[in-house]
Amino acid sequence: MGAPSAKRVVVVTGAAGAIGTLVVSRLGERWSIRATDIRSGAAIEHLDVVDVDRCRAAFEGVDAVLHLAANPDPASEWSELQAPNVVGAHAVAEAARDCGVRRLVLASSLQVGMAYPHTRQRRSEDAPRPANLYGATKAWVEALGSWIAATSDTSVVALRIGFFSERPPAGANGTPDNVTAWLSHGDCVRLVQAAVETERGGLTVVNGISANRYRIAELGEAEHGIGYAPVDDAWEAVEPG
């Protein structure tokens, strides 16, 4: 994808997190990024996503919102998930709609489908079937995306993100599910860029993993629907040559 003629303005929530830090670092020259997080710091504005009025103020006049702010721990309990993953996701979605944002990109997770049999490859069109409460909150995020896309001009891309890490998972994390769900740093940036810049309207749900030889999830909609072009492979990374 060639660079746009003018920089688009993109708000990133959860910019102090692992994916947010990477995206701001790698795409900061391509886009004009407003980095926000509940943990403010150098070049990061304070934004608690449960505050819909603050979200509206942050999103006014921007091209896209990349919503990453959430509790990312699949083992979390309801008391830890309710505010950031449920209330916060609703506030962000509502504010993006109210501000007429062109594109809302939502961080979902492959956890939305982990109750399907392990022998079944996950498809982006699969209905959510979470096996934990965290996955249920990500199903809620996708439902919010459907609501926004159906009732406004804001188009939505929901990313069912896999095992995000710089290198393929190994050791205790090196389970078949995790290795086949690996999403490298480079491919994560490519995925986010495609999600923000695609011209597709409505709601699009895509799986977010690398170009692994064996894949827990298919990538057809990600590749053909939004133009995602992954290059990394967990097996090539661990078996060079």
Legacy VTK file of the C-alpha trace (Angstrom):
# vtk DataFile Version 3.0
C-alpha trace
ASCII
DATASET POLYDATA
POINTS 241 float
0.000 0.000 0.000
1.395 3.352 -0.977
1.608 6.194 1.502
-1.420 8.511 1.555
-0.967 11.960 0.040
-1.943 13.586 3.362
-1.533 12.137 6.816
-4.730 10.778 8.286
-5.421 11.535 11.947
-5.774 8.373 14.010
-6.583 8.155 17.718
-5.094 5.124 19.450
-6.609 4.108 22.776
-4.493 1.895 24.996
-1.389 3.403 23.405
0.794 2.481 26.398
0.065 -1.230 25.938
2.138 -3.706 23.966
0.322 -3.383 20.646
-0.337 0.326 21.108
3.331 1.082 21.734
4.305 -0.868 18.624
1.719 0.801 16.401
2.594 4.313 17.554
6.286 3.609 16.985
5.940 1.975 13.558
3.108 4.042 12.049
3.768 7.394 13.676
5.395 8.768 10.518
2.681 7.447 8.203
-0.221 8.782 10.250
-0.745 11.716 12.583
-1.369 9.695 15.740
-3.015 10.939 18.919
-1.850 8.419 21.485
-4.151 8.032 24.511
-4.167 5.779 27.550
-5.336 5.732 31.140
-1.606 5.777 31.903
-0.508 9.122 30.514
3.126 9.918 29.873
5.503 11.311 27.286
3.472 11.908 24.106
0.491 9.989 25.550
-2.644 11.914 26.526
-4.709 10.733 29.469
-7.994 9.131 28.441
-10.156 6.849 30.542
-12.316 5.151 27.929
-15.249 4.688 30.306
-15.838 8.453 30.057
-17.896 8.910 26.889
-17.679 12.695 26.998
-13.891 12.587 27.126
-13.922 10.089 24.274
-16.069 12.436 22.177
-13.640 15.281 22.834
-10.685 13.095 21.821
-12.342 11.773 18.646
-13.688 15.025 17.220
-12.465 15.599 13.658
-10.318 12.456 13.344
-10.284 9.971 10.472
-10.031 6.760 12.496
-10.032 5.356 15.997
-7.964 2.280 16.829
-9.444 0.936 20.047
-6.907 -1.179 21.933
-7.649 -0.149 25.533
-8.771 -3.197 27.518
-7.801 -5.687 30.158
-5.951 -8.260 27.983
-5.774 -11.118 30.496
-7.929 -14.130 29.492
-7.939 -15.284 33.134
-9.530 -12.084 34.424
-12.733 -12.036 36.455
-15.816 -9.896 35.857
-14.760 -7.215 38.332
-11.563 -6.716 36.317
-13.250 -6.775 32.907
-16.469 -4.824 33.375
-15.112 -1.274 33.233
-12.372 -1.471 30.567
-13.764 -4.203 28.302
-17.522 -3.670 28.544
-18.288 -0.098 29.618
-15.206 1.337 27.943
-15.839 -0.421 24.633
-19.391 0.943 24.582
-18.227 4.493 25.309
-15.619 4.366 22.541
-18.076 2.968 20.003
-20.746 5.537 20.867
-18.285 8.419 20.759
-16.857 7.311 17.393
-20.385 7.211 15.966
-21.350 10.562 17.453
-18.208 12.204 16.050
-18.718 10.787 12.564
-15.404 8.952 12.570
-14.843 7.250 9.198
-13.297 4.050 10.573
-13.438 2.355 13.956
-10.989 -0.513 14.403
-11.775 -2.753 17.363
-9.350 -5.157 19.002
-11.222 -8.427 19.353
-9.474 -11.733 19.992
-9.334 -15.321 18.793
-10.596 -16.041 22.314
-14.089 -15.345 20.966
-13.995 -18.764 19.286
-11.972 -20.948 21.626
-14.970 -23.121 22.557
-15.040 -24.559 19.043
-13.377 -28.000 18.729
-9.574 -27.826 18.507
-9.720 -29.800 15.254
-11.749 -27.050 13.572
-10.017 -24.122 11.922
-11.569 -20.830 13.002
-13.191 -18.754 10.275
-13.808 -15.045 10.460
-17.506 -15.590 9.770
-17.869 -17.956 12.747
-20.303 -16.774 15.386
-18.597 -16.064 18.716
-18.248 -19.092 20.960
-15.959 -18.025 23.820
-14.585 -20.377 26.437
-13.842 -17.709 29.051
-15.304 -14.432 30.275
-12.589 -12.405 28.560
-13.638 -13.931 25.234
-17.242 -13.040 26.039
-16.249 -9.381 26.440
-14.614 -9.515 23.018
-17.832 -10.943 21.572
-19.497 -7.841 23.081
-16.943 -5.662 21.297
-17.851 -7.266 17.983
-21.561 -6.806 18.701
-20.928 -3.117 19.351
-19.135 -2.922 16.016
-22.166 -4.400 14.286
-24.430 -1.869 15.997
-22.274 1.082 14.935
-21.847 -0.100 11.339
-25.588 -0.740 10.992
-26.735 2.600 12.408
-24.183 5.130 11.169
-21.702 5.994 8.418
-18.822 4.795 10.600
-17.401 1.575 9.169
-15.917 -0.980 11.532
-13.142 -3.579 11.311
-12.897 -6.030 14.205
-9.561 -7.810 14.555
-9.604 -11.268 16.138
-6.030 -11.020 17.338
-4.027 -14.184 17.956
-0.902 -14.790 20.070
0.895 -11.467 19.741
4.635 -11.645 20.415
7.902 -10.624 18.799
8.997 -14.247 18.343
7.003 -17.477 18.016
5.800 -18.771 21.404
8.108 -21.295 23.015
8.514 -23.107 26.318
5.352 -23.167 28.404
3.678 -20.869 25.859
4.663 -23.020 22.898
1.411 -24.977 22.698
-0.040 -25.951 19.314
-2.857 -23.426 19.772
-0.444 -20.607 20.518
2.087 -21.370 17.776
-0.603 -21.702 15.110
-2.142 -18.435 16.355
1.134 -16.473 16.371
0.967 -12.828 15.256
4.394 -11.259 14.815
5.162 -7.619 15.497
5.641 -6.841 11.823
2.437 -8.567 10.768
0.507 -6.869 13.565
1.502 -3.491 12.143
0.521 -4.634 8.654
-2.830 -5.841 9.985
-3.615 -2.578 11.764
-2.561 -0.501 8.761
-4.812 -2.517 6.464
-7.742 -2.234 8.884
-7.455 1.547 9.134
-6.799 2.244 5.459
-9.135 -0.177 3.669
-12.033 1.440 1.831
-14.459 -1.344 2.770
-17.660 -0.145 4.420
-19.975 -1.714 6.969
-18.661 -4.297 9.429
-15.720 -6.556 8.646
-14.465 -9.209 11.069
-11.033 -10.678 10.342
-8.657 -13.102 12.002
-5.311 -11.634 12.981
-2.425 -14.090 12.797
0.775 -14.352 10.792
1.307 -16.394 7.616
2.017 -19.512 9.644
2.450 -22.849 7.874
-0.233 -24.321 10.109
-2.990 -21.949 11.170
-5.594 -22.127 13.891
-7.574 -19.562 11.891
-8.043 -18.822 8.203
-6.969 -15.498 6.706
-9.156 -15.238 3.609
-11.256 -12.285 4.747
-8.224 -10.479 6.153
-6.219 -10.912 2.947
-8.952 -10.416 0.349
-11.339 -8.225 2.319
-9.014 -5.579 3.743
-5.735 -6.258 1.927
-3.730 -7.694 4.815
-0.492 -9.264 3.538
1.313 -11.175 6.327
4.878 -12.360 5.736
6.047 -14.105 8.911
5.755 -17.834 9.651
6.248 -19.394 13.087
7.783 -22.487 11.497
10.271 -20.596 9.350
11.221 -18.524 12.366
12.017 -21.598 14.466
13.277 -23.753 11.601
15.425 -21.429 9.471
16.875 -22.501 6.191
LINES 1 242
241 0 1 2 3 4 5 6 7 8 9 10 11 12 13 14 15 16 17 18 19 20 21 22 23 24 25 26 27 28 29 30 31 32 33 34 35 36 37 38 39 40 41 42 43 44 45 46 47 48 49 50 51 52 53 54 55 56 57 58 59 60 61 62 63 64 65 66 67 68 69 70 71 72 73 74 75 76 77 78 79 80 81 82 83 84 85 86 87 88 89 90 91 92 93 94 95 96 97 98 99 100 101 102 103 104 105 106 107 108 109 110 111 112 113 114 115 116 117 118 119 120 121 122 123 124 125 126 127 128 129 130 131 132 133 134 135 136 137 138 139 140 141 142 143 144 145 146 147 148 149 150 151 152 153 154 155 156 157 158 159 160 161 162 163 164 165 166 167 168 169 170 171 172 173 174 175 176 177 178 179 180 181 182 183 184 185 186 187 188 189 190 191 192 193 194 195 196 197 198 199 200 201 202 203 204 205 206 207 208 209 210 211 212 213 214 215 216 217 218 219 220 221 222 223 224 225 226 227 228 229 230 231 232 233 234 235 236 237 238 239 240
